[in-house]
Amino acid sequence: MTEEKIGRDVFLAFAAIGWADGKLDGGEADAIVRMALEEGLELEEIEEIERATKKPLDIGELDISKMSKADRLFVYSVGSWIARVDGHVAKEEMEALDKLGEALKIPERPRQHADKIVVEIGKLSESEEAAFFNLPKLRRTLKVRLAEAQKIRAEHAADDQDGATED
C-alpha cells in the first residue's frame, strides 16, 4: 500500500499551529520545511510553506477544502502533540487546540480519540520529542483507526436497517 502524499495545506497548518503561541522557533520552522521537502512537494509549495514559517499564519485562516478527513485529524493530532510536548498543557494551548479543532471542523469526540492516539504513539518513543518525528506512524495509526470507526458505524447502520425491516 503506497502512502498518500501529505499536501501543502497540511504543512501550512503545521506552521499555523507553531505560531499559535505567538512564536515559531527556528528548529520548529526548519522541521516543517524539511518534512515538506522530504515529502517531495513542488518548489513553489515549499516556498509558500517557508514564508508561513517566517510570518504568522492564524489558525482561523486555514484552507481545509483540499484536506481529507484523515488529513484534518492528522493536523489536529500534531497540534495536540505540540500542546503536550512539554508535559503540561496550558490554558492558552487548550484554547488554541480548540480553535484548531473548530477550524478543521472536527467534532469533539474524534478530537478526544486523536488526543488518546497522540499519547499512545508518544509512549512508544523514548522521548516525546522523538515521537514528533514519527509522523508517518501517527498518520498510519489515525488512518487505521478512522477506517475501523467507519466500519463499525456502517455495521451498526446495517444492523439498525435490518432491525427496522423485521418489524
N, C-alpha and C positions, 0 to 999 in steps of 0.2 A: 504494500500500500504506500503510495507516494504521499508525502506530507504536503498539504496545501500551503502555498506561499503566503507569508504574512504581508499584508498590504501596507502602503504608505500611511493610510489613515490610522492604523494601529500604532505606528511609531510616533505620529503626531500626537496621539492620545497619551503615549508614554511621556512625551515632553510636557504636555499639559499637566499630567499627574505630578511630574517632577517640580513644576512651577507652583503647585497648589499651596505650598507654604511660603511662597514669595521669593524663593531662590532655587536655582538648579545648579548644583556644584559641578565642577569640571569633570570629575570622574563619572557622574551620572550621565552627563551630556555625551562624553566620549563613548560610554557603554551603549547608549541609544543609537548613536551614529554607527558604531562598529557592528551592532546587531543588524542594522538596516543594510550595511554593506555586505555582511555575511549572507543575508537573505537574498542578495542579488538584485536589489532594486535598481531602477534606472538612475542615471546621474542627476537628472532634474529632480527626481523624488528625493534623492539623498541631500541635495542642496536645500530643498524645502524643509526637510527634517532638521538639517543643521541650523537653518535660520530659526526654527522653532525652539532649538536648544539655547539660542542666544537672546531671544526676545520672548517675554512671557506670552503664553497662549492660554487663555481661560478655558477651563473645562466646559463651560457652557457654550463655547464656540465650536465644539467638536462636530464634524460632519460624520454621522453614523450611517448615512444612506447606503454606503458600499460595504458595510460591515455585516457579516453573518451573525447569527445569534452566538455561535461559538467564539467569533472574534470579540464580540461585546463582552462576553463572560471572561474571556482571556484578559482583556484590558482591565476590567473591573478587578480581576484576581491579582494582576500586577499592582494595581493601586492598593489593594488590601495588603499585599506583601510589603509594599513601601511603608504603609502606615504601621506595620507590626515589626519591622526590621530591628528597631532599637529595643524591643521587648516591652514597650509601653505605647499605648495608643492614646494620644492626647485628644482633648475635646475638639480642637481645630482639625485634627486629622480625621476624626469621625465625621465631622461636618463636611469636609472635602470629599470623603469616601461616599457619603450620602448624596452629595451633589453629583459626583461621578456616576453613581448608580442611576440617578434620575436622568442625567444627560444621555446615558446609554440605554435608557428605557428598560432597565432590568428590575423586575418586581422583587420585593423584599425576600421572599423565600429562596429564589435562586441565588440571591446575594449571600444569604446565610450558608447555603451549600458551598458556594465558591469560597467563602471565608474558611470553612472547615477543610476544604481541599488544600488551600494555601498552607494552613497549619500542618496538615498531614505531609505534604511534599517537603516543607521546611524541616520537619523532624527526620526526614530521610538523609539529610545532609549533616556534616559535622558542624557546620555553622550556618546561621541564617543567611549570611552574605553569599555563601556558596550556592544556596538554594535558589537565589535570584537568577544566577546564571544557568540554571537548569530549566529555562523557559520551555524548551521542547517537551520535557516531561510534564510540566504543568499543562501545556496546551493539549497534549495527548490525553492526559487524565481527564481534563474538562470535557473533551470531545466524547470520550468513552462514557463518562457519567451522564452527559447530556443525552446521548443515544439510548442509554439504559432507561433514563427517566421518560423519554418519549415512547419507548416500547411499552413500559408499564402503563402509561396513560392510555395508549392505544388498546392494550389488552383490557383495561378497565372499561373503556368506552364500548368495546365489543361485548364484554360481559353485561354491561348495562343494557345494550341493544338487545341481546339475547333474552335477558330477563323481561324486557318490555314486550317482546313478541310472544312470549309464553303465556302472558296474561289472558 
